[in-house]
């Protein structure tokens, strides 16, 4: 598997299938037991983990959280706050945020480094359905703005499939991969998730108006 500039690759699979482990290998946090993992030289990577434990007894504003390991440039910060729609939360306590606000804050923090690769592990944790749609749309806008590669891990197949370029289905190994439509109709996917899931996903076929070139550039139709 690979992730190119400007491409959203989504990893799906049942619990324990190796989704988070694969992401950690891509990040360089873990070494593969077999095979090779490589990154582009001087790659800037940002990571939004599946879970982030914060001691809620400590006072911590959104602004302070964003600056913990980042030097904030006001112009860049204002742009990112606007894109993630959390400008009004800058002085709010992290402990007071809703699930969607918390996830947006994590994504904003990841964007500060202007990453070449953004890894999102279950980025819609604790968010309602409408919030999920809004978050996935925001992730697509981030890809378009930064032209970064995005490796997205999700168990929420229905919404995310419409926003991804390529899907990799894991179950201890890569059991199928390709466009959302191809994966949804594959025998391996149906065996894992059932006919009903496959028929629902066929509604979310992603329309490609571009292709990803070997050097990372995007060639648009026309």
GUSEFI-545315 format. One record per residue (C-alpha): residue in one letter; chain; x, y, z. Coordinates in steps of 0.05 Angstrom, whole numbers, padded with zeros to 5 digits. Last residue first. Layout:
BEGIN
<r "a"; "A"; <X; Y; Z>>
...
***
This chain:
BEGIN
<r "x"; "A"; <-00189; 00365; -00383>>
<r "x"; "A"; <-00189; 00315; -00326>>
<r "x"; "A"; <-00143; 00336; -00270>>
<r "x"; "A"; <-00072; 00310; -00263>>
<r "x"; "A"; <-00049; 00311; -00190>>
<r "x"; "A"; <00025; 00313; -00173>>
<r "x"; "A"; <00057; 00262; -00126>>
<r "x"; "A"; <00116; 00245; -00171>>
<r "x"; "A"; <00083; 00179; -00193>>
<r "x"; "A"; <00021; 00216; -00218>>
<r "x"; "A"; <-00046; 00215; -00181>>
<r "x"; "A"; <-00107; 00218; -00227>>
<r "x"; "A"; <-00164; 00267; -00230>>
<r "x"; "A"; <-00239; 00274; -00238>>
<r "x"; "A"; <-00256; 00212; -00197>>
<r "x"; "A"; <-00328; 00202; -00176>>
<r "x"; "A"; <-00333; 00165; -00110>>
<r "x"; "A"; <-00388; 00112; -00106>>
<r "x"; "A"; <-00430; 00123; -00044>>
<r "x"; "A"; <-00493; 00087; -00064>>
<r "x"; "A"; <-00454; 00022; -00072>>
<r "x"; "A"; <-00440; 00026; 00003>>
<r "x"; "A"; <-00512; 00007; 00020>>
<r "x"; "A"; <-00508; -00056; -00023>>
<r "x"; "A"; <-00442; -00076; 00009>>
<r "x"; "A"; <-00467; -00066; 00080>>
<r "x"; "A"; <-00529; -00108; 00066>>
<r "x"; "A"; <-00488; -00164; 00033>>
<r "x"; "A"; <-00447; -00175; 00095>>
<r "x"; "A"; <-00387; -00141; 00129>>
<r "x"; "A"; <-00330; -00190; 00126>>
<r "x"; "A"; <-00355; -00239; 00072>>
<r "x"; "A"; <-00382; -00181; 00031>>
<r "x"; "A"; <-00314; -00146; 00034>>
<r "x"; "A"; <-00277; -00209; 00012>>
<r "x"; "A"; <-00325; -00222; -00047>>
<r "x"; "A"; <-00314; -00152; -00074>>
<r "x"; "A"; <-00372; -00106; -00091>>
<r "x"; "A"; <-00357; -00055; -00036>>
<r "x"; "A"; <-00283; -00056; -00053>>
<r "x"; "A"; <-00295; -00040; -00127>>
<r "x"; "A"; <-00343; 00017; -00111>>
<r "x"; "A"; <-00297; 00047; -00058>>
<r "x"; "A"; <-00238; 00046; -00107>>
<r "x"; "A"; <-00185; -00006; -00095>>
<r "x"; "A"; <-00166; -00056; -00041>>
<r "x"; "A"; <-00182; -00126; -00017>>
<r "x"; "A"; <-00158; -00175; 00036>>
<r "x"; "A"; <-00098; -00135; 00058>>
<r "x"; "A"; <-00074; -00176; 00117>>
<r "x"; "A"; <-00096; -00187; 00189>>
<r "x"; "A"; <-00166; -00169; 00165>>
<r "x"; "A"; <-00153; -00105; 00127>>
<r "x"; "A"; <-00193; -00070; 00074>>
<r "x"; "A"; <-00156; -00016; 00036>>
<r "x"; "A"; <-00199; 00038; 00004>>
<r "x"; "A"; <-00177; 00089; -00048>>
<r "x"; "A"; <-00199; 00160; -00066>>
<r "x"; "A"; <-00240; 00173; -00003>>
<r "x"; "A"; <-00297; 00222; 00012>>
<r "x"; "A"; <-00357; 00179; -00007>>
<r "x"; "A"; <-00330; 00119; 00031>>
<r "x"; "A"; <-00326; 00159; 00095>>
<r "x"; "A"; <-00401; 00165; 00102>>
<r "x"; "A"; <-00420; 00092; 00098>>
<r "x"; "A"; <-00359; 00058; 00126>>
<r "x"; "A"; <-00355; 00082; 00198>>
<r "x"; "A"; <-00300; 00034; 00221>>
<r "x"; "A"; <-00249; 00086; 00203>>
<r "x"; "A"; <-00175; 00097; 00192>>
<r "x"; "A"; <-00154; 00154; 00147>>
<r "x"; "A"; <-00086; 00161; 00115>>
<r "x"; "A"; <-00086; 00230; 00084>>
<r "x"; "A"; <-00034; 00254; 00033>>
<r "x"; "A"; <-00025; 00329; 00033>>
<r "x"; "A"; <-00048; 00376; -00022>>
<r "x"; "A"; <-00053; 00428; 00034>>
<r "x"; "A"; <-00118; 00461; 00010>>
<r "x"; "A"; <-00151; 00401; -00025>>
<r "x"; "A"; <-00133; 00353; 00031>>
<r "x"; "A"; <-00159; 00402; 00083>>
<r "x"; "A"; <-00224; 00409; 00044>>
<r "x"; "A"; <-00233; 00333; 00045>>
<r "x"; "A"; <-00221; 00332; 00120>>
<r "x"; "A"; <-00274; 00386; 00128>>
<r "x"; "A"; <-00324; 00344; 00089>>
<r "x"; "A"; <-00308; 00285; 00134>>
<r "x"; "A"; <-00319; 00328; 00196>>
<r "x"; "A"; <-00386; 00355; 00171>>
<r "x"; "A"; <-00412; 00286; 00154>>
<r "x"; "A"; <-00390; 00260; 00222>>
<r "x"; "A"; <-00424; 00318; 00258>>
<r "x"; "A"; <-00489; 00301; 00223>>
<r "x"; "A"; <-00483; 00230; 00248>>
<r "x"; "A"; <-00464; 00247; 00320>>
<r "x"; "A"; <-00392; 00253; 00343>>
<r "x"; "A"; <-00360; 00213; 00400>>
<r "x"; "A"; <-00301; 00189; 00358>>
<r "x"; "A"; <-00303; 00221; 00289>>
<r "x"; "A"; <-00228; 00219; 00274>>
<r "x"; "A"; <-00220; 00143; 00278>>
<r "x"; "A"; <-00144; 00146; 00269>>
<r "x"; "A"; <-00126; 00205; 00225>>
<r "x"; "A"; <-00057; 00206; 00194>>
<r "x"; "A"; <-00038; 00270; 00157>>
<r "x"; "A"; <00021; 00266; 00109>>
<r "x"; "A"; <00055; 00327; 00079>>
<r "x"; "A"; <00037; 00364; 00142>>
<r "x"; "A"; <00027; 00440; 00148>>
<r "x"; "A"; <00053; 00437; 00220>>
<r "x"; "A"; <-00008; 00474; 00247>>
<r "x"; "A"; <-00054; 00424; 00213>>
<r "x"; "A"; <-00048; 00371; 00268>>
<r "x"; "A"; <-00070; 00422; 00321>>
<r "x"; "A"; <-00130; 00439; 00279>>
<r "x"; "A"; <-00147; 00365; 00273>>
<r "x"; "A"; <-00145; 00357; 00349>>
<r "x"; "A"; <-00188; 00419; 00358>>
<r "x"; "A"; <-00239; 00393; 00307>>
<r "x"; "A"; <-00242; 00327; 00346>>
<r "x"; "A"; <-00256; 00365; 00411>>
<r "x"; "A"; <-00309; 00408; 00379>>
<r "x"; "A"; <-00344; 00346; 00352>>
<r "x"; "A"; <-00344; 00311; 00419>>
<r "x"; "A"; <-00367; 00374; 00456>>
<r "x"; "A"; <-00316; 00419; 00489>>
<r "x"; "A"; <-00319; 00438; 00563>>
<r "x"; "A"; <-00258; 00399; 00586>>
<r "x"; "A"; <-00215; 00433; 00533>>
<r "x"; "A"; <-00230; 00499; 00567>>
<r "x"; "A"; <-00253; 00554; 00520>>
<r "x"; "A"; <-00208; 00613; 00503>>
<r "x"; "A"; <-00199; 00593; 00430>>
<r "x"; "A"; <-00269; 00566; 00422>>
<r "x"; "A"; <-00298; 00621; 00377>>
<r "x"; "A"; <-00245; 00608; 00324>>
<r "x"; "A"; <-00266; 00534; 00322>>
<r "x"; "A"; <-00291; 00528; 00250>>
<r "x"; "A"; <-00236; 00480; 00227>>
<r "x"; "A"; <-00220; 00525; 00167>>
<r "x"; "A"; <-00228; 00588; 00209>>
<r "x"; "A"; <-00183; 00563; 00264>>
<r "x"; "A"; <-00132; 00542; 00212>>
<r "x"; "A"; <-00131; 00611; 00180>>
<r "x"; "A"; <-00126; 00647; 00247>>
<r "x"; "A"; <-00069; 00601; 00267>>
<r "x"; "A"; <-00030; 00615; 00203>>
<r "x"; "A"; <-00037; 00690; 00213>>
<r "x"; "A"; <-00020; 00685; 00287>>
<r "x"; "A"; <00041; 00640; 00279>>
<r "x"; "A"; <00039; 00590; 00336>>
<r "x"; "A"; <00101; 00553; 00357>>
<r "x"; "A"; <00077; 00482; 00367>>
<r "x"; "A"; <00086; 00431; 00422>>
<r "x"; "A"; <00038; 00458; 00475>>
<r "x"; "A"; <00012; 00515; 00430>>
<r "x"; "A"; <-00053; 00482; 00407>>
<r "x"; "A"; <-00069; 00462; 00479>>
<r "x"; "A"; <-00057; 00532; 00504>>
<r "x"; "A"; <-00104; 00561; 00453>>
<r "x"; "A"; <-00157; 00509; 00468>>
<r "x"; "A"; <-00153; 00526; 00542>>
<r "x"; "A"; <-00125; 00479; 00594>>
<r "x"; "A"; <-00142; 00482; 00668>>
<r "x"; "A"; <-00122; 00415; 00700>>
<r "x"; "A"; <-00177; 00372; 00731>>
<r "x"; "A"; <-00194; 00345; 00661>>
<r "x"; "A"; <-00130; 00304; 00658>>
<r "x"; "A"; <-00128; 00292; 00584>>
<r "x"; "A"; <-00129; 00223; 00551>>
<r "x"; "A"; <-00126; 00223; 00475>>
<r "x"; "A"; <-00158; 00166; 00438>>
<r "x"; "A"; <-00157; 00146; 00364>>
<r "x"; "A"; <-00096; 00189; 00352>>
<r "x"; "A"; <-00092; 00250; 00306>>
<r "x"; "A"; <-00023; 00248; 00274>>
<r "x"; "A"; <00016; 00299; 00235>>
<r "x"; "A"; <00075; 00282; 00189>>
<r "x"; "A"; <00126; 00327; 00155>>
<r "x"; "A"; <00168; 00284; 00108>>
<r "x"; "A"; <00241; 00304; 00104>>
<r "x"; "A"; <00255; 00246; 00055>>
<r "x"; "A"; <00193; 00209; 00032>>
<r "x"; "A"; <00176; 00152; 00078>>
<r "x"; "A"; <00191; 00077; 00077>>
<r "x"; "A"; <00163; 00014; 00108>>
<r "x"; "A"; <00192; -00052; 00085>>
<r "x"; "A"; <00170; -00125; 00092>>
<r "x"; "A"; <00165; -00168; 00154>>
<r "x"; "A"; <00163; -00153; 00228>>
<r "x"; "A"; <00147; -00081; 00211>>
<r "x"; "A"; <00177; -00027; 00256>>
<r "x"; "A"; <00130; 00015; 00299>>
<r "x"; "A"; <00127; 00091; 00309>>
<r "x"; "A"; <00150; 00102; 00237>>
<r "x"; "A"; <00085; 00137; 00219>>
<r "x"; "A"; <00068; 00084; 00167>>
<r "x"; "A"; <00082; 00030; 00219>>
<r "x"; "A"; <00036; 00067; 00268>>
<r "x"; "A"; <-00019; 00070; 00216>>
<r "x"; "A"; <-00013; -00005; 00202>>
<r "x"; "A"; <-00018; -00020; 00276>>
<r "x"; "A"; <-00080; 00023; 00281>>
<r "x"; "A"; <-00114; -00016; 00225>>
<r "x"; "A"; <-00089; -00086; 00244>>
<r "x"; "A"; <-00153; -00128; 00240>>
<r "x"; "A"; <-00166; -00126; 00315>>
<r "x"; "A"; <-00234; -00095; 00307>>
<r "x"; "A"; <-00262; -00105; 00237>>
<r "x"; "A"; <-00233; -00072; 00175>>
<r "x"; "A"; <-00225; -00005; 00141>>
<r "x"; "A"; <-00165; 00035; 00118>>
<r "x"; "A"; <-00180; 00097; 00079>>
<r "x"; "A"; <-00132; 00129; 00030>>
<r "x"; "A"; <-00143; 00203; 00015>>
<r "x"; "A"; <-00095; 00227; -00039>>
<r "x"; "A"; <-00067; 00297; -00050>>
<r "x"; "A"; <00005; 00274; -00044>>
<r "x"; "A"; <00010; 00198; -00048>>
<r "x"; "A"; <-00005; 00143; 00002>>
<r "x"; "A"; <00021; 00072; -00010>>
<r "x"; "A"; <00000; 00000; 00000>>
***
